[in-house]
């Protein structure tokens, strides 16, 4: 049997009896965009590639084309990207009989890599650090029933309240298993309907893939049950927001290298955290979660086992970055942190002394408190922009400026209710 025949046999075995394979790549927001292929068309896509419109790089969260791009998207006729399937990411959608999902790598029509794709950004950043990385995402999601009522009352770590999610978890667990995703724990959080899902640690790229597939599965399984699952950073005023905490450790030769690198790694993240906020907190809504009193960090801070800080360091183990919201693109959030760590290691940076006490009330350098201020911080951090790729950085800035402009042009119910009678 030739190599080509062996490869085809392996693909056919992986596809199994699937009728459709959902082939796509994560867009700038972290959602998988693509199309469903038949089994034979998927085999062709693995071998020869297929095409998607480059408009997928230039859509906002409402599916509106971002007209500020002039090299691709709507202004150039929404031409084709060449997309190649990555067979090692092929996963089963157990809640959709006869379906699989597979991630893909996009290229420009001349065959050059598409450096704008968020998964490719993370690949490049991981290749530039001299350590293996392990990462784990924690997502706080809000679940509501068909009447819009939360599934739980909102008690942190309540054993009894956890049972309110029993039916949902009974459906979700096999769905995640089919996707190759392992949960390490679940627990309730301090907000009605708020459930935290802890994903087991995996090597960098796989960790982001797991997070992306988990988001898709949570929404799909919830929808199939008549529920609504939300990853919005702040859903209700006066309640806890939804975080997307990210745990990160460095490894060398199969050994955890954190003890020998932790101070420089911490210093690197602290140095770039203001600019990285644009990737960790990418929407207008993100910053409504980042207020004192809700264990959402508002300043440049780190501490040993201190959950009020932006960075919680678990000695001899890992860093937990508590800045990201559940709305962050996992590839870009992880890329920002790894790039920051790499800079800290390269320059052997030294952090300040770890903070003791409630960091949210301390006189420490503030982090951006709005999308507009995060854009300014990112524009000024040339080191982080270079590490992520200048082409990507400009692309991402345009997408965030588009979000800011959309918000500035909107008029909310709050404004009408607050000002109509008095101005």
C-alpha positions as a Markdown table, in Angstrom:
| # | Residue | x | y | z |
|---|---|---|---|---|
| 1 | Unk | 0.0 | 0.0 | 0.0 |
| 2 | Unk | 1.4 | 3.4 | -1.0 |
| 3 | Unk | 1.7 | 6.3 | 1.4 |
| 4 | Unk | -1.2 | 8.1 | -0.3 |
| 5 | Unk | -3.4 | 5.0 | 0.0 |
| 6 | Unk | -2.4 | 4.6 | 3.7 |
| 7 | Unk | -3.3 | 8.3 | 4.3 |
| 8 | Unk | -6.7 | 7.8 | 2.6 |
| 9 | Unk | -7.4 | 4.7 | 4.6 |
| 10 | Unk | -6.6 | 6.5 | 7.9 |
| 11 | Unk | -8.8 | 9.5 | 7.0 |
| 12 | Unk | -11.7 | 7.1 | 5.9 |
| 13 | Unk | -11.3 | 5.2 | 9.2 |
| 14 | Unk | -11.4 | 8.5 | 11.2 |
| 15 | Unk | -14.4 | 9.8 | 9.3 |
| 16 | Unk | -16.2 | 6.4 | 9.9 |
| 17 | Unk | -19.9 | 6.5 | 9.1 |
| 18 | Unk | -20.1 | 10.3 | 9.2 |
| 19 | Unk | -22.4 | 11.9 | 6.6 |
| 20 | Unk | -21.1 | 15.4 | 7.2 |
| 21 | Unk | -17.8 | 16.9 | 8.5 |
| 22 | Unk | -18.0 | 20.5 | 9.7 |
| 23 | Unk | -14.8 | 22.0 | 8.4 |
| 24 | Unk | -13.9 | 25.5 | 9.7 |
| 25 | Unk | -11.4 | 27.8 | 11.3 |
| 26 | Unk | -11.8 | 30.1 | 14.3 |
| 27 | Unk | -12.6 | 33.7 | 13.3 |
| 28 | Unk | -11.3 | 36.8 | 15.1 |
| 29 | Unk | -14.0 | 36.3 | 17.8 |
| 30 | Unk | -13.1 | 32.7 | 18.4 |
| 31 | Unk | -16.2 | 31.2 | 16.7 |
| 32 | Unk | -15.7 | 28.4 | 14.2 |
| 33 | Unk | -16.6 | 29.5 | 10.7 |
| 34 | Unk | -16.9 | 27.1 | 7.8 |
| 35 | Unk | -19.0 | 24.7 | 5.9 |
| 36 | Unk | -20.3 | 21.1 | 6.2 |
| 37 | Unk | -18.7 | 18.7 | 3.7 |
| 38 | Unk | -19.7 | 15.3 | 2.7 |
| 39 | Unk | -17.2 | 12.5 | 3.6 |
| 40 | Unk | -15.9 | 12.3 | 0.0 |
| 41 | Unk | -15.5 | 16.1 | -0.2 |
| 42 | Unk | -13.7 | 16.1 | 3.1 |
| 43 | Unk | -11.2 | 13.6 | 1.9 |
| 44 | Unk | -10.5 | 15.8 | -1.1 |
| 45 | Unk | -10.2 | 18.8 | 1.3 |
| 46 | Unk | -7.5 | 16.9 | 3.3 |
| 47 | Unk | -5.6 | 16.0 | 0.1 |
| 48 | Unk | -6.0 | 19.1 | -2.0 |
| 49 | Unk | -7.6 | 21.8 | 0.1 |
| 50 | Unk | -10.9 | 23.6 | -0.5 |
| 51 | Unk | -12.0 | 27.2 | -0.6 |
| 52 | Unk | -13.8 | 29.6 | 1.8 |
| 53 | Unk | -14.6 | 33.2 | 1.2 |
| 54 | Unk | -12.1 | 35.6 | 2.8 |
| 55 | Unk | -15.1 | 37.6 | 4.1 |
| 56 | Unk | -14.9 | 35.2 | 7.1 |
| 57 | Unk | -11.9 | 37.3 | 8.2 |
| 58 | Unk | -13.9 | 40.5 | 8.1 |
| 59 | Unk | -17.2 | 39.9 | 9.9 |
| 60 | Unk | -18.3 | 41.5 | 13.1 |
| 61 | Unk | -20.3 | 39.7 | 15.9 |
| 62 | Unk | -23.5 | 40.6 | 14.1 |
| 63 | Unk | -22.3 | 39.1 | 10.8 |
| 64 | Unk | -21.9 | 42.6 | 9.3 |
| 65 | Unk | -19.0 | 43.0 | 7.0 |
| 66 | Unk | -16.2 | 45.2 | 8.4 |
| 67 | Unk | -15.8 | 47.7 | 5.6 |
| 68 | Unk | -12.6 | 49.2 | 7.0 |
| 69 | Unk | -10.6 | 46.4 | 5.5 |
| 70 | Unk | -9.4 | 47.1 | 2.0 |
| 71 | Unk | -7.2 | 44.1 | 1.1 |
| 72 | Unk | -9.9 | 41.4 | 1.6 |
| 73 | Unk | -13.5 | 41.1 | 2.5 |
| 74 | Unk | -16.4 | 43.0 | 1.0 |
| 75 | Unk | -14.2 | 45.8 | -0.6 |
| 76 | Unk | -12.3 | 43.3 | -2.7 |
| 77 | Unk | -15.3 | 41.1 | -3.7 |
| 78 | Unk | -15.0 | 38.6 | -0.9 |
| 79 | Unk | -12.6 | 36.3 | -2.8 |
| 80 | Unk | -11.4 | 32.9 | -1.9 |
| 81 | Unk | -9.1 | 31.6 | 0.8 |
| 82 | Unk | -7.5 | 28.2 | 0.3 |
| 83 | Unk | -8.3 | 26.1 | 3.3 |
| 84 | Unk | -6.6 | 22.9 | 4.3 |
| 85 | Unk | -8.1 | 20.5 | 6.8 |
| 86 | Unk | -6.0 | 19.4 | 9.8 |
| 87 | Unk | -7.0 | 15.7 | 10.2 |
| 88 | Unk | -5.5 | 15.4 | 13.7 |
| 89 | Unk | -8.3 | 17.8 | 14.9 |
| 90 | Unk | -11.1 | 15.7 | 13.6 |
| 91 | Unk | -13.6 | 15.2 | 16.4 |
| 92 | Unk | -17.0 | 13.6 | 16.8 |
| 93 | Unk | -20.2 | 15.6 | 17.4 |
| 94 | Unk | -22.0 | 13.0 | 19.5 |
| 95 | Unk | -25.1 | 15.1 | 19.9 |
| 96 | Unk | -25.5 | 15.3 | 16.0 |
| 97 | Unk | -25.8 | 11.8 | 14.7 |
| 98 | Unk | -23.5 | 11.3 | 11.7 |
| 99 | Unk | -21.5 | 14.5 | 12.1 |
| 100 | Unk | -17.8 | 15.2 | 12.8 |
| 101 | Unk | -15.9 | 18.5 | 13.1 |
| 102 | Unk | -12.4 | 19.4 | 11.9 |
| 103 | Unk | -10.3 | 22.5 | 12.1 |
| 104 | Unk | -8.6 | 23.9 | 9.1 |
| 105 | Unk | -5.7 | 26.2 | 8.2 |
| 106 | Unk | -6.4 | 29.1 | 5.8 |
| 107 | Unk | -3.9 | 30.3 | 3.2 |
| 108 | Unk | -4.1 | 33.2 | 0.7 |
| 109 | Unk | -4.7 | 32.4 | -2.9 |
| 110 | Unk | -1.0 | 32.7 | -3.7 |
| 111 | Unk | -0.3 | 29.9 | -1.2 |
| 112 | Unk | 1.2 | 32.1 | 1.5 |
| 113 | Unk | 0.1 | 31.6 | 5.1 |
| 114 | Unk | -2.8 | 33.7 | 6.4 |
| 115 | Unk | -1.2 | 35.4 | 9.4 |
| 116 | Unk | -4.5 | 37.0 | 10.4 |
| 117 | Unk | -6.1 | 33.7 | 11.5 |
| 118 | Unk | -6.1 | 33.5 | 15.3 |
| 119 | Unk | -5.1 | 29.9 | 15.5 |
| 120 | Unk | -2.1 | 30.6 | 13.3 |
| 121 | Unk | -1.1 | 33.5 | 15.6 |
| 122 | Unk | -1.0 | 31.1 | 18.6 |
| 123 | Unk | 1.0 | 28.6 | 16.6 |
| 124 | Unk | 3.7 | 31.2 | 15.8 |
| 125 | Unk | 3.9 | 32.5 | 19.3 |
| 126 | Unk | 4.2 | 28.9 | 20.7 |
| 127 | Unk | 7.0 | 28.2 | 18.3 |
| 128 | Unk | 9.0 | 31.3 | 19.5 |
| 129 | Unk | 9.3 | 30.2 | 23.2 |
| 130 | Unk | 11.9 | 27.8 | 24.3 |
| 131 | Unk | 9.6 | 25.9 | 26.6 |
| 132 | Unk | 6.6 | 23.6 | 26.2 |
| 133 | Unk | 3.4 | 25.2 | 27.5 |
| 134 | Unk | 0.5 | 23.6 | 29.3 |
| 135 | Unk | -2.6 | 25.7 | 29.6 |
| 136 | Unk | -6.1 | 25.2 | 31.0 |
| 137 | Unk | -9.2 | 27.4 | 30.6 |
| 138 | Unk | -11.9 | 27.9 | 33.2 |
| 139 | Unk | -15.2 | 29.2 | 31.9 |
| 140 | Unk | -18.1 | 30.7 | 33.8 |
| 141 | Unk | -21.3 | 30.3 | 31.8 |
| 142 | Unk | -24.8 | 31.5 | 32.4 |
| 143 | Unk | -27.6 | 29.0 | 31.8 |
| 144 | Unk | -31.3 | 30.0 | 31.5 |
| 145 | Unk | -34.4 | 28.1 | 30.8 |
| 146 | Unk | -36.9 | 28.7 | 28.0 |
| 147 | Unk | -38.6 | 31.4 | 30.1 |
| 148 | Unk | -35.3 | 33.2 | 30.7 |
| 149 | Unk | -35.0 | 32.1 | 34.3 |
| 150 | Unk | -31.6 | 31.1 | 35.6 |
| 151 | Unk | -31.1 | 27.4 | 36.5 |
| 152 | Unk | -29.7 | 28.2 | 39.9 |
| 153 | Unk | -30.0 | 30.8 | 42.6 |
| 154 | Unk | -26.4 | 31.8 | 42.6 |
| 155 | Unk | -24.5 | 30.4 | 45.6 |
| 156 | Unk | -20.7 | 29.9 | 45.2 |
| 157 | Unk | -19.5 | 26.3 | 45.4 |
| 158 | Unk | -23.0 | 25.1 | 46.5 |
| 159 | Unk | -23.3 | 21.3 | 46.3 |
| 160 | Unk | -27.1 | 21.5 | 46.3 |
| 161 | Unk | -27.2 | 24.2 | 43.6 |
| 162 | Unk | -24.8 | 22.1 | 41.4 |
| 163 | Unk | -27.6 | 19.5 | 41.1 |
| 164 | Unk | -29.7 | 22.2 | 39.3 |
| 165 | Unk | -27.4 | 21.6 | 36.3 |
| 166 | Unk | -27.6 | 17.8 | 36.5 |
| 167 | Unk | -29.6 | 17.3 | 33.3 |
| 168 | Unk | -27.5 | 19.7 | 31.3 |
| 169 | Unk | -24.2 | 18.1 | 32.5 |
| 170 | Unk | -25.6 | 14.6 | 31.7 |
| 171 | Unk | -26.0 | 15.7 | 28.1 |
| 172 | Unk | -22.8 | 17.8 | 27.9 |
| 173 | Unk | -20.4 | 15.2 | 29.3 |
| 174 | Unk | -20.7 | 12.7 | 26.5 |
| 175 | Unk | -20.6 | 15.6 | 24.0 |
| 176 | Unk | -17.3 | 16.7 | 25.4 |
| 177 | Unk | -16.0 | 13.2 | 25.6 |
| 178 | Unk | -16.7 | 12.8 | 21.8 |
| 179 | Unk | -14.7 | 16.0 | 21.2 |
| 180 | Unk | -11.8 | 14.6 | 23.2 |
| 181 | Unk | -12.3 | 17.2 | 26.0 |
| 182 | Unk | -11.8 | 16.3 | 29.6 |
| 183 | Unk | -13.3 | 18.4 | 32.4 |
| 184 | Unk | -11.4 | 18.4 | 35.7 |
| 185 | Unk | -14.2 | 20.0 | 37.8 |
| 186 | Unk | -17.5 | 21.9 | 37.8 |
| 187 | Unk | -19.0 | 24.2 | 40.4 |
| 188 | Unk | -21.5 | 26.9 | 40.9 |
| 189 | Unk | -20.4 | 30.6 | 41.1 |
| 190 | Unk | -21.9 | 33.7 | 42.8 |
| 191 | Unk | -24.5 | 34.6 | 40.2 |
| 192 | Unk | -27.9 | 33.2 | 39.3 |
| 193 | Unk | -27.5 | 30.4 | 36.7 |
| 194 | Unk | -23.7 | 30.7 | 36.8 |
| 195 | Unk | -21.7 | 27.5 | 36.3 |
| 196 | Unk | -18.0 | 27.1 | 36.1 |
| 197 | Unk | -16.4 | 24.5 | 33.8 |
| 198 | Unk | -12.7 | 23.7 | 34.4 |
| 199 | Unk | -11.0 | 22.1 | 31.4 |
| 200 | Unk | -8.1 | 19.8 | 32.0 |
| 201 | Unk | -4.7 | 21.1 | 31.2 |
| 202 | Unk | -3.3 | 20.3 | 27.7 |
| 203 | Unk | -0.4 | 21.5 | 25.5 |
| 204 | Unk | -0.9 | 25.1 | 24.3 |
| 205 | Unk | -2.6 | 24.7 | 20.9 |
| 206 | Unk | -4.7 | 21.7 | 22.0 |
| 207 | Unk | -5.8 | 23.7 | 25.1 |
| 208 | Unk | -7.1 | 26.5 | 22.8 |
| 209 | Unk | -8.8 | 23.9 | 20.5 |
| 210 | Unk | -10.5 | 22.3 | 23.5 |
| 211 | Unk | -11.7 | 25.7 | 24.7 |
| 212 | Unk | -13.1 | 26.5 | 21.3 |
| 213 | Unk | -14.9 | 23.2 | 20.8 |
| 214 | Unk | -16.2 | 23.4 | 24.4 |
| 215 | Unk | -17.8 | 26.8 | 23.7 |
| 216 | Unk | -19.5 | 25.4 | 20.6 |
| 217 | Unk | -20.7 | 22.2 | 22.5 |
| 218 | Unk | -22.1 | 24.2 | 25.4 |
| 219 | Unk | -24.2 | 26.4 | 23.2 |
| 220 | Unk | -25.4 | 23.6 | 21.0 |
| 221 | Unk | -26.3 | 21.2 | 23.8 |
| 222 | Unk | -28.0 | 23.9 | 25.7 |
| 223 | Unk | -30.0 | 24.9 | 22.6 |
| 224 | Unk | -31.1 | 21.3 | 22.0 |
| 225 | Unk | -32.6 | 21.3 | 25.5 |
| 226 | Unk | -34.4 | 24.6 | 25.2 |
| 227 | Unk | -31.8 | 26.4 | 27.3 |
| 228 | Unk | -29.7 | 29.4 | 26.6 |
| 229 | Unk | -26.0 | 29.4 | 27.4 |
| 230 | Unk | -24.1 | 32.7 | 27.4 |
| 231 | Unk | -20.4 | 33.5 | 27.5 |
| 232 | Unk | -21.1 | 37.2 | 27.7 |
| 233 | Unk | -18.7 | 38.8 | 30.2 |
| 234 | Unk | -21.4 | 40.8 | 32.0 |
| 235 | Unk | -25.0 | 39.9 | 31.7 |
| 236 | Unk | -26.8 | 41.6 | 34.5 |
| 237 | Unk | -25.9 | 44.7 | 36.5 |
| 238 | Unk | -25.0 | 44.1 | 40.1 |
| 239 | Unk | -24.2 | 40.4 | 39.6 |
| 240 | Unk | -20.9 | 38.5 | 39.0 |
| 241 | Unk | -19.6 | 38.5 | 35.5 |
| 242 | Unk | -18.4 | 35.5 | 33.5 |
| 243 | Unk | -14.6 | 35.0 | 33.5 |
| 244 | Unk | -12.4 | 32.9 | 31.3 |
| 245 | Unk | -9.4 | 32.4 | 33.7 |
| 246 | Unk | -6.4 | 31.0 | 32.1 |
| 247 | Unk | -3.8 | 28.7 | 33.8 |
| 248 | Unk | -0.3 | 28.5 | 32.3 |
| 249 | Unk | 2.8 | 26.5 | 33.1 |
| 250 | Unk | 6.1 | 26.0 | 31.4 |
| 251 | Unk | 7.8 | 22.6 | 30.9 |
| 252 | Unk | 11.2 | 21.4 | 29.8 |
| 253 | Unk | 12.2 | 17.8 | 29.3 |
| 254 | Unk | 9.0 | 16.6 | 30.8 |
| 255 | Unk | 9.6 | 18.6 | 34.0 |
| 256 | Unk | 7.7 | 21.6 | 35.2 |
| 257 | Unk | 10.1 | 24.5 | 34.8 |
| 258 | Unk | 8.0 | 27.0 | 36.6 |
| 259 | Unk | 10.2 | 27.2 | 39.7 |
| 260 | Unk | 13.1 | 28.4 | 37.7 |
| 261 | Unk | 11.2 | 30.8 | 35.4 |
| 262 | Unk | 8.2 | 32.0 | 37.5 |
| 263 | Unk | 9.5 | 35.5 | 38.5 |
| 264 | Unk | 10.5 | 36.4 | 34.9 |
| 265 | Unk | 7.3 | 35.0 | 33.5 |
| 266 | Unk | 5.2 | 36.9 | 36.0 |
| 267 | Unk | 7.1 | 40.1 | 35.2 |
| 268 | Unk | 6.6 | 39.7 | 31.5 |
| 269 | Unk | 2.9 | 39.3 | 31.8 |
| 270 | Unk | 2.6 | 42.3 | 34.2 |
| 271 | Unk | 4.6 | 44.4 | 31.8 |
| 272 | Unk | 2.3 | 43.7 | 28.9 |
| 273 | Unk | -1.0 | 43.2 | 30.7 |
| 274 | Unk | -2.4 | 46.7 | 29.8 |
| 275 | Unk | -1.9 | 46.0 | 26.1 |
| 276 | Unk | -2.8 | 42.3 | 26.4 |
| 277 | Unk | -6.2 | 43.4 | 27.8 |
| 278 | Unk | -7.3 | 44.1 | 24.3 |
| 279 | Unk | -7.1 | 40.4 | 23.6 |
| 280 | Unk | -8.2 | 39.2 | 27.0 |
| 281 | Unk | -11.1 | 41.6 | 27.1 |
| 282 | Unk | -12.0 | 42.2 | 23.5 |
| 283 | Unk | -15.5 | 43.7 | 23.6 |
| 284 | Unk | -17.3 | 46.8 | 25.0 |
| 285 | Unk | -19.1 | 44.6 | 27.4 |
| 286 | Unk | -15.9 | 43.0 | 28.7 |
| 287 | Unk | -15.1 | 46.1 | 30.8 |
| 288 | Unk | -18.4 | 46.0 | 32.7 |
| 289 | Unk | -17.1 | 42.8 | 34.3 |
| 290 | Unk | -13.9 | 44.5 | 35.3 |
| 291 | Unk | -15.0 | 46.5 | 38.4 |
| 292 | Unk | -13.8 | 46.3 | 42.0 |
| 293 | Unk | -15.7 | 43.9 | 44.3 |
| 294 | Unk | -16.3 | 41.0 | 41.9 |
| 295 | Unk | -12.9 | 39.3 | 41.9 |
| 296 | Unk | -12.2 | 40.7 | 38.5 |
| 297 | Unk | -8.8 | 42.4 | 38.4 |
| 298 | Unk | -8.6 | 46.1 | 37.8 |
| 299 | Unk | -4.9 | 46.8 | 38.2 |
| 300 | Unk | -1.4 | 45.4 | 37.5 |
| 301 | Unk | -1.0 | 43.0 | 40.4 |
| 302 | Unk | 0.2 | 39.6 | 41.4 |
| 303 | Unk | 0.2 | 37.6 | 44.5 |
| 304 | Unk | 0.8 | 34.1 | 45.9 |
| 305 | Unk | -2.6 | 32.3 | 46.0 |
| 306 | Unk | -4.3 | 35.8 | 45.9 |
| 307 | Unk | -7.5 | 35.8 | 43.9 |
| 308 | Unk | -7.9 | 39.5 | 44.1 |
| 309 | Unk | -4.8 | 40.0 | 41.9 |
| 310 | Unk | -4.6 | 39.9 | 38.1 |
| 311 | Unk | -2.1 | 37.1 | 38.4 |
| 312 | Unk | -2.5 | 34.4 | 41.0 |
| 313 | Unk | 0.6 | 32.4 | 41.3 |
| 314 | Unk | 0.4 | 28.8 | 42.6 |
| 315 | Unk | 4.0 | 28.2 | 43.8 |
| 316 | Unk | 5.9 | 25.5 | 42.1 |
| 317 | Unk | 3.0 | 24.9 | 39.7 |
| 318 | Unk | 1.6 | 27.6 | 37.4 |
| 319 | Unk | 0.2 | 31.1 | 36.9 |
| 320 | Unk | -3.5 | 31.8 | 36.8 |
| 321 | Unk | -4.3 | 34.9 | 34.8 |
| 322 | Unk | -7.7 | 36.2 | 36.1 |
| 323 | Unk | -8.0 | 39.1 | 33.7 |
| 324 | Unk | -9.7 | 37.3 | 30.7 |
| 325 | Unk | -13.4 | 37.2 | 30.3 |
| 326 | Unk | -15.4 | 34.3 | 29.0 |
| 327 | Unk | -15.9 | 36.3 | 25.8 |
| 328 | Unk | -12.2 | 36.2 | 24.9 |
| 329 | Unk | -10.9 | 34.3 | 21.8 |
| 330 | Unk | -9.0 | 31.5 | 23.5 |
| 331 | Unk | -6.2 | 31.4 | 20.9 |
| 332 | Unk | -5.6 | 35.1 | 21.2 |
| 333 | Unk | -5.8 | 35.2 | 25.0 |
| 334 | Unk | -3.2 | 32.4 | 25.2 |
| 335 | Unk | -1.0 | 33.9 | 22.5 |
| 336 | Unk | -1.0 | 37.3 | 24.4 |
| 337 | Unk | 0.1 | 35.6 | 27.6 |
| 338 | Unk | 2.7 | 33.3 | 26.1 |
| 339 | Unk | 4.2 | 36.2 | 24.1 |
| 340 | Unk | 4.4 | 38.3 | 27.3 |
| 341 | Unk | 6.1 | 35.4 | 29.2 |
| 342 | Unk | 8.6 | 35.0 | 26.4 |
| 343 | Unk | 9.6 | 38.6 | 26.6 |
| 344 | Unk | 9.9 | 38.4 | 30.4 |
| 345 | Unk | 12.2 | 35.4 | 30.1 |
| 346 | Unk | 14.3 | 36.9 | 27.3 |
| 347 | Unk | 14.9 | 40.1 | 29.3 |
| 348 | Unk | 15.1 | 38.3 | 32.7 |
| 349 | Unk | 12.5 | 40.8 | 34.0 |
| 350 | Unk | 11.9 | 41.1 | 37.8 |
| 351 | Unk | 8.4 | 41.7 | 39.2 |
| 352 | Unk | 7.6 | 43.8 | 42.2 |
| 353 | Unk | 7.1 | 42.0 | 45.5 |
| 354 | Unk | 3.9 | 39.9 | 45.5 |
| 355 | Unk | 0.9 | 41.8 | 46.8 |
| 356 | Unk | -0.7 | 40.8 | 50.1 |
| 357 | Unk | -4.3 | 41.7 | 50.8 |
| 358 | Unk | -7.2 | 43.0 | 48.6 |
| 359 | Unk | -5.5 | 44.2 | 45.4 |
| 360 | Unk | -8.7 | 45.7 | 44.1 |
| 361 | Unk | -8.5 | 48.4 | 46.7 |
| 362 | Unk | -4.8 | 49.0 | 46.4 |
| 363 | Unk | -2.9 | 52.0 | 44.9 |
| 364 | Unk | -1.4 | 50.0 | 42.0 |
| 365 | Unk | -1.1 | 50.9 | 38.3 |
| 366 | Unk | -4.5 | 50.6 | 36.7 |
| 367 | Unk | -5.4 | 48.3 | 33.8 |
| 368 | Unk | -7.6 | 49.6 | 30.9 |
| 369 | Unk | -11.2 | 50.1 | 32.0 |
| 370 | Unk | -12.7 | 50.5 | 28.6 |
| 371 | Unk | -12.2 | 49.1 | 25.1 |
| 372 | Unk | -11.0 | 52.5 | 24.0 |
| 373 | Unk | -8.2 | 52.6 | 26.6 |
| 374 | Unk | -7.2 | 49.0 | 25.8 |
| 375 | Unk | -6.9 | 50.0 | 22.1 |
| 376 | Unk | -4.5 | 52.8 | 23.1 |
| 377 | Unk | -2.5 | 50.5 | 25.3 |
| 378 | Unk | -2.1 | 48.0 | 22.5 |
| 379 | Unk | -1.1 | 50.6 | 20.0 |
| 380 | Unk | 1.7 | 51.7 | 22.3 |
| 381 | Unk | 3.1 | 48.2 | 23.1 |
| 382 | Unk | 5.4 | 47.6 | 20.1 |
| 383 | Unk | 7.0 | 44.5 | 21.8 |
| 384 | Unk | 3.7 | 42.7 | 22.1 |
| 385 | Unk | 2.5 | 43.8 | 18.7 |
| 386 | Unk | 5.7 | 42.5 | 17.1 |
| 387 | Unk | 5.5 | 39.1 | 19.0 |
| 388 | Unk | 1.9 | 38.6 | 17.7 |
| 389 | Unk | 2.8 | 39.8 | 14.2 |
| 390 | Unk | 2.5 | 43.4 | 13.0 |
| 391 | Unk | 0.1 | 42.4 | 10.2 |
| 392 | Unk | -2.2 | 40.6 | 12.6 |
| 393 | Unk | -1.9 | 43.4 | 15.2 |
| 394 | Unk | -3.1 | 46.0 | 12.6 |
| 395 | Unk | -5.9 | 43.7 | 11.6 |
| 396 | Unk | -7.0 | 43.1 | 15.1 |
| 397 | Unk | -6.9 | 46.8 | 15.9 |
| 398 | Unk | -9.2 | 47.6 | 13.0 |
| 399 | Unk | -11.7 | 45.0 | 14.2 |
| 400 | Unk | -11.7 | 46.4 | 17.8 |
| 401 | Unk | -12.0 | 50.0 | 16.5 |
| 402 | Unk | -15.0 | 48.8 | 14.5 |
| 403 | Unk | -16.6 | 47.5 | 17.7 |
| 404 | Unk | -15.9 | 50.8 | 19.5 |
| 405 | Unk | -17.5 | 52.7 | 16.6 |
| 406 | Unk | -20.5 | 50.5 | 16.6 |
| 407 | Unk | -21.0 | 51.1 | 20.3 |
| 408 | Unk | -20.5 | 54.9 | 20.0 |
| 409 | Unk | -23.2 | 55.0 | 17.3 |
| 410 | Unk | -25.7 | 53.0 | 19.4 |
| 411 | Unk | -28.3 | 54.4 | 21.8 |
| 412 | Unk | -29.2 | 52.2 | 24.7 |
| 413 | Unk | -32.4 | 51.8 | 26.8 |
| 414 | Unk | -30.3 | 53.0 | 29.8 |
| 415 | Unk | -29.7 | 56.4 | 28.1 |
| 416 | Unk | -33.3 | 56.8 | 27.1 |
| 417 | Unk | -34.6 | 55.9 | 30.5 |
| 418 | Unk | -32.0 | 58.1 | 32.3 |
| 419 | Unk | -32.1 | 61.3 | 30.3 |
| 420 | Unk | -35.4 | 61.6 | 28.3 |
| 421 | Unk | -37.3 | 63.5 | 31.0 |
| 422 | Unk | -34.6 | 65.7 | 32.3 |
| 423 | Unk | -32.6 | 67.0 | 29.4 |
